[in-house]
């Protein structure tokens, strides 16, 4: 769900991505680049002033993505929508998010949500008064957070926590979706117990549709990740379910390898970069497993790059729609919701298996290759099996 910036933001319509996909065997190969690029040569600068795909995330504005995050979970009801059930089912519903985050981050990020405040907190205003629709303003959202924090302040010590989850009663139908709160350093904001509340997820009724992974998606925004689904048009045309910042309920709702690198969950030593002219052959290990080289990157401009990663093991043992090498374009100057990441569909004419969407079959198999006609860069897929895939990067 979108984060709410404390100022208006204009939408930038990204240009269409031209691609060329072929299925051919490798022929004569160019020599390897004489001076290999370092991972830093492929790190892109952020250009949107908000959540984006850049590596220079403002760590005053966004939460550190590594270590333990102490989360206070509050359960709220309203004068017009009182709770009639226990908080236990709500806590149980969200609790698997902690293990999911631990696994997806290779153990580098942990959500401490094991001890929520297990009583209903009555909000001072009706659920319908907060304007919870897709046009909710930053100010209205902050008012909702402030009311919840003020109501809970007599019972909990906010100084002990890094962020807050606010979960509404099922009866509060007007609290429909789950935006993320990121504080505005230029304003007084929300404070309690001498501590500023900088980051919060305010859940809505959609948490019951998306499941516990909505907490992982929204917490990703507090780390600085953008939405990679589309705010306008067909919602999941850019990434579909290949990343949890896209379709939360998708069949492969992991984080992309690029996001894992941006967040520091994989190191520079696990990134193969080709920034200058030449070629490079790389053996990739699946992003769903720890260890090994995770992504191969060809830099194509100041804010653009192509990324290849191996998708072989399905997260949470769910059945994959396709496996192999996933290729996508990253543009750190494209705003959240406008397609800062765009997956290359290697099999546009393939009928997806039952329950799978068009982009779910996007992974390239051995013998397939991708060429960008605009830049001439090429990624060819070599041998692959359950342990990973080999790719050859070429840049003219």
C-alpha positions as a printed Julia matrix, in Angstrom:
396×3 Matrix{Float64}:
   0.0     0.0     0.0
   1.31    3.52   -0.67
   3.22    5.52    1.88
   1.97    9.03    2.48
   4.55   11.78    1.91
   4.1    14.94    3.97
   3.94   17.01    0.78
   2.23   16.65   -2.62
   4.06   14.64   -5.25
   3.55   14.69   -8.99
   3.31   11.47  -10.93
   5.82   10.82  -13.68
   4.7     8.5   -16.46
   7.58    6.19  -17.35
   8.34    5.46  -20.99
   7.5     2.06  -22.41
  10.24   -0.54  -22.15
  11.42   -1.93  -25.49
  12.83   -5.46  -25.32
  14.03   -8.27  -27.52
  13.85  -11.85  -26.28
  15.37  -14.78  -28.14
  15.82  -18.49  -27.6
  19.21  -19.39  -29.03
  22.24  -21.41  -28.03
  25.41  -19.57  -27.13
  27.76  -18.95  -30.05
  31.19  -17.33  -30.17
  31.75  -15.43  -26.98
  33.5   -12.11  -26.49
  36.43  -12.04  -24.05
  35.72  -11.27  -20.43
  36.1    -7.65  -19.32
  39.77   -6.96  -18.54
  38.94   -4.78  -15.55
  35.88   -6.16  -13.71
  33.5    -3.6   -12.26
  32.93   -3.45   -8.53
  29.46   -3.69   -7.0
  29.62    0.01   -6.12
  29.84    0.81   -9.84
  26.29   -0.53  -10.25
  24.71    1.14   -7.2
  22.18    3.73   -8.36
  21.46    7.11   -6.71
  17.92    7.9    -5.6
  16.29   10.76   -7.48
  12.7    10.99   -6.2
  13.15   12.39   -2.7
  10.99    9.62   -1.29
  10.86    5.81   -1.4
  12.81    4.69   -4.49
  15.32    2.17   -5.81
  18.42    4.21   -4.99
  21.13    3.02   -2.64
  21.56    6.37   -0.88
  18.46    6.05    1.31
  18.13    8.77    3.95
  18.48    6.86    7.23
  17.12    9.81    9.21
  13.83    9.56    7.32
  13.69    5.77    6.96
  14.22    3.0     9.48
  17.41    0.93    9.42
  16.61   -2.36    7.67
  18.94   -4.58    9.7
  18.88   -5.72   13.3
  15.89   -6.13   15.6
  12.89   -3.82   15.22
  10.88   -3.48   18.41
   7.24   -3.21   17.33
   4.38   -2.13   19.58
   1.08   -3.54   18.3
  -2.04   -1.68   19.41
  -5.6    -2.89   18.83
  -8.15   -0.08   18.44
 -11.92    0.14   18.22
 -14.29    3.08   17.8
 -17.48    4.57   19.23
 -19.32    3.58   16.03
 -17.49    0.24   15.63
 -16.83   -1.36   19.03
 -14.91   -4.62   19.18
 -16.91   -7.67   20.17
 -14.11  -10.24   20.02
 -10.73  -10.91   21.59
  -7.48   -9.42   20.3
  -5.98  -12.92   20.22
  -7.11  -13.73   16.67
  -5.66  -10.45   15.38
  -2.28  -11.07   17.01
  -2.21  -14.65   15.74
  -3.06  -13.48   12.22
  -0.04  -11.14   12.04
   2.51  -13.09   14.05
   3.95  -15.16   11.13
   5.2   -11.89    9.6
   8.18  -12.01   11.96
   9.44  -15.38   10.74
   8.8   -14.41    7.13
  10.93  -11.27    7.52
  13.7   -13.19    9.27
  13.88  -15.76    6.46
  13.54  -13.27    3.59
  16.36  -11.12    5.02
  18.67  -14.12    5.57
  18.4   -13.46    9.31
  19.53   -9.82    9.06
  16.18   -8.19    9.9
  13.94   -9.25   12.77
  10.49   -8.01   13.78
   9.92   -8.28   17.52
   6.11   -8.45   17.55
   5.73  -11.27   20.05
   4.21   -9.22   22.89
   1.46   -6.87   21.64
  -0.65   -4.84   24.05
  -3.59   -7.26   24.28
  -6.52   -5.03   25.06
  -8.77   -2.85   22.97
  -7.94    0.86   22.92
 -10.97    3.07   22.29
 -10.39    5.81   19.73
 -11.88    9.24   20.51
 -13.6     9.66   17.13
 -15.77    7.52   14.88
 -14.13    5.24   12.34
 -15.77    7.15    9.49
 -14.31   10.48   10.6
 -10.72    9.65    9.65
 -11.26    9.68    5.88
  -9.67    6.29    5.24
  -9.85    6.05    1.48
  -7.21    6.15   -1.23
  -7.15    9.93   -1.06
  -6.35   10.16    2.63
  -3.99   13.03    3.38
  -0.81   12.91    5.43
  -2.45   15.18    7.99
  -5.52   12.95    8.38
  -3.33    9.88    8.65
  -1.16   11.52   11.3
  -4.29   12.5    13.24
  -5.36    8.85   13.29
  -1.94    7.81   14.58
  -1.88   10.59   17.18
  -5.32    9.65   18.51
  -4.28    6.0    18.87
  -0.99    6.88   20.57
  -2.67    9.34   22.94
  -5.33    6.82   23.89
  -2.73    4.11   24.57
  -0.16    6.32   26.3
  -1.47    5.72   29.87
  -0.92    1.98   29.43
   2.35    1.54   27.5
   5.83    3.08   27.37
   6.42    4.18   23.78
  10.08    4.9    24.42
  10.73    1.14   24.4
   9.72    0.69   20.75
  11.04    1.54   17.29
   7.72    1.51   15.45
   4.0     1.01   15.99
   1.42   -1.29   14.37
  -2.2    -0.15   14.77
  -4.81   -2.85   14.13
  -8.52   -1.91   13.93
 -11.46   -4.04   15.02
 -13.15   -6.01   12.25
 -16.28   -3.96   12.87
 -14.45   -0.82   11.66
 -15.21   -1.28    7.97
 -14.38    2.36    7.25
 -10.69    1.66    8.05
 -10.36   -0.08    4.73
  -6.68   -0.26    3.74
  -3.2    -0.25    5.29
  -1.04    2.81    4.61
   2.39    3.27    6.17
   3.23    6.34    8.26
   6.65    7.97    7.79
   7.24   11.0     9.96
   7.95   14.49    8.68
  11.1    15.82   10.43
   9.98   19.4     9.73
   6.87   19.13   11.95
   6.26   18.42   15.66
   4.71   15.08   14.72
   3.51   12.5    17.25
   5.33   12.06   20.56
   4.78   10.0    23.69
   6.95    9.24   26.71
   9.59   11.65   25.43
   9.92    9.68   22.2
   9.0    10.59   18.62
   6.84    8.05   16.78
   8.66    7.98   13.46
   7.28    4.87   11.75
   3.93    3.13   11.93
   1.73    0.76    9.96
  -1.99    1.45   10.29
  -3.69   -1.74    9.18
  -7.1    -1.83    7.54
  -9.61   -4.5     6.69
  -7.46   -5.55    3.73
  -5.11   -7.3     6.18
  -7.63  -10.15    6.24
  -7.45  -10.45    2.46
  -3.69  -10.12    2.05
  -2.73  -12.13    5.12
   0.18  -11.56    7.47
   2.57  -10.57    4.67
   0.88   -7.18    4.51
   2.96   -6.39    7.61
   6.16   -7.29    5.74
   5.11   -5.19    2.74
   4.27   -2.13    4.83
   7.36   -2.47    7.03
   9.36   -2.52    3.78
   8.21    1.06    3.21
   9.7     2.12    6.55
  13.04    0.78    5.22
  12.71    2.99    2.11
  11.27    0.56   -0.43
   8.75    1.87   -3.0
   5.59    0.19   -4.25
   6.35   -1.73   -7.44
   2.72   -2.26   -8.35
   0.99    0.42  -10.47
  -1.07    3.17   -8.89
  -3.0     3.61  -12.15
  -4.05    1.19  -14.89
  -3.59   -2.57  -14.54
  -2.28   -2.92  -10.99
   0.31   -5.68  -11.33
   1.62   -5.11  -14.86
   5.17   -4.21  -13.75
   6.25   -6.94  -11.32
   3.17   -8.97  -10.42
   4.04  -11.4    -7.61
   7.83  -11.58   -7.97
   8.29   -9.14   -5.06
   6.22   -8.55   -1.95
   6.28   -4.81   -2.7
   4.15   -5.75   -5.73
   1.43   -8.39   -5.38
   1.49   -9.33   -1.71
  -0.59  -12.44   -2.38
   1.53  -13.5    -5.37
   3.03  -16.94   -5.77
   6.6   -15.68   -5.31
   6.2   -12.85   -2.81
   9.87  -12.63   -1.9
  11.93   -9.47   -2.06
  13.84   -8.98   -5.31
  17.59   -9.42   -5.06
  18.0    -5.72   -5.85
  15.93   -4.86   -2.79
  17.96   -7.25   -0.62
  21.12   -5.45   -1.77
  19.62   -2.0    -1.19
  18.63   -3.04    2.34
  22.01   -4.55    3.19
  20.72   -8.11    3.45
  23.19   -9.21    0.82
  26.66   -7.67    0.59
  28.65   -6.19   -2.27
  30.49   -9.49   -2.55
  27.22  -11.14   -3.61
  26.68   -8.69   -6.48
  28.28   -9.15   -9.93
  28.44   -5.82  -11.77
  29.15   -4.91  -15.38
  29.28   -1.11  -15.61
  31.64   -0.63  -18.58
  31.85   -2.24  -22.01
  32.7    -5.92  -22.02
  31.31   -9.26  -20.9
  31.07  -11.21  -17.69
  29.9   -14.73  -16.86
  28.26  -15.27  -13.49
  26.9   -18.24  -11.55
  23.86  -17.14   -9.55
  22.43  -18.88   -6.51
  18.66  -18.56   -5.97
  17.59  -15.44   -4.08
  15.31  -17.56   -1.91
  18.35  -19.23   -0.28
  21.23  -17.7     1.68
  24.77  -17.53    0.35
  26.44  -17.19   -3.04
  26.19  -14.52   -5.74
  22.63  -13.23   -5.75
  22.32  -10.71   -8.58
  24.1    -9.81  -11.81
  23.74   -6.15  -12.79
  24.41   -4.28  -16.04
  24.42   -0.55  -15.52
  22.88    1.33  -18.45
  22.71    4.93  -17.23
  22.94    7.31  -14.3
  19.78    5.89  -12.72
  19.11    2.71  -14.73
  20.31   -0.89  -14.76
  19.22   -4.38  -15.75
  19.31   -7.06  -13.09
  19.33  -10.85  -13.43
  18.65  -13.23  -10.55
  17.95  -16.93  -10.13
  14.47  -17.9    -8.93
  14.56  -21.61   -8.18
  13.22  -22.37   -4.71
   9.69  -21.21   -4.01
   9.3   -19.25   -0.8
   7.26  -20.99    1.89
   7.25  -24.11   -0.33
   4.52  -22.75   -2.59
   4.31  -24.04   -6.15
   6.12  -21.8    -8.62
   4.56  -20.72  -11.9
   8.02  -20.64  -13.51
  11.63  -20.97  -12.42
  14.88  -19.83  -13.97
  16.43  -16.4   -14.46
  14.32  -13.34  -13.72
  15.41  -10.18  -15.55
  14.12   -6.74  -14.7
  14.92   -3.09  -15.34
  15.48   -0.74  -12.4
  15.14    3.05  -12.62
  15.86    4.92   -9.41
  14.45    8.15  -10.87
  10.98    6.62  -11.33
   8.59    7.25   -8.47
   6.81    4.7    -6.36
   3.73    3.34   -8.14
   5.0     4.39  -11.6
   7.1     1.29  -12.29
  10.57    1.8   -10.77
  11.06   -1.93  -11.4
   9.79   -3.64  -14.57
  10.11   -7.38  -15.1
  10.97   -8.62  -18.59
   8.44  -11.23  -19.68
  10.42  -13.96  -21.4
   7.35  -15.96  -22.35
   4.57  -13.53  -23.39
   2.87  -16.16  -25.58
   2.83  -18.84  -22.88
  -0.49  -19.65  -21.26
   0.15  -19.4   -17.51
  -0.74  -22.4   -15.33
  -3.97  -22.22  -13.4
  -3.79  -19.53  -10.73
  -0.8   -17.78  -12.34
  -0.75  -14.36  -14.01
   0.99  -13.35  -17.27
   4.18  -12.13  -15.56
   4.37  -15.2   -13.33
   5.92  -17.09  -16.27
   8.52  -14.38  -16.93
  11.65  -16.33  -15.89
  14.11  -17.22  -18.66
  15.22  -20.83  -19.15
  18.56  -22.18  -20.34
  19.21  -21.1   -23.95
  17.06  -17.98  -23.77
  18.5   -14.48  -23.89
  17.38  -10.89  -23.57
  18.68   -7.92  -25.56
  17.72   -4.31  -24.99
  17.66   -2.67  -28.44
  18.04    0.8   -26.93
  21.39    0.11  -25.24
  22.55   -3.15  -26.84
  23.08   -4.85  -23.5
  22.46   -8.59  -23.51
  21.86  -11.24  -20.87
  22.14  -14.86  -22.02
  21.09  -17.76  -19.79
  23.35  -20.79  -19.7
  23.07  -23.95  -17.66
  20.73  -24.06  -14.71
  19.36  -26.46  -12.14
  17.92  -26.38   -8.63
  21.22  -25.02   -7.28
  21.17  -21.92   -9.48
  21.75  -20.52  -12.96
  24.61  -19.25  -15.11
  24.25  -15.98  -17.01
  26.52  -14.14  -19.41
  26.35  -10.36  -19.4
  27.38   -8.29  -22.43
  27.59   -4.52  -22.82
  28.78   -2.85  -26.05
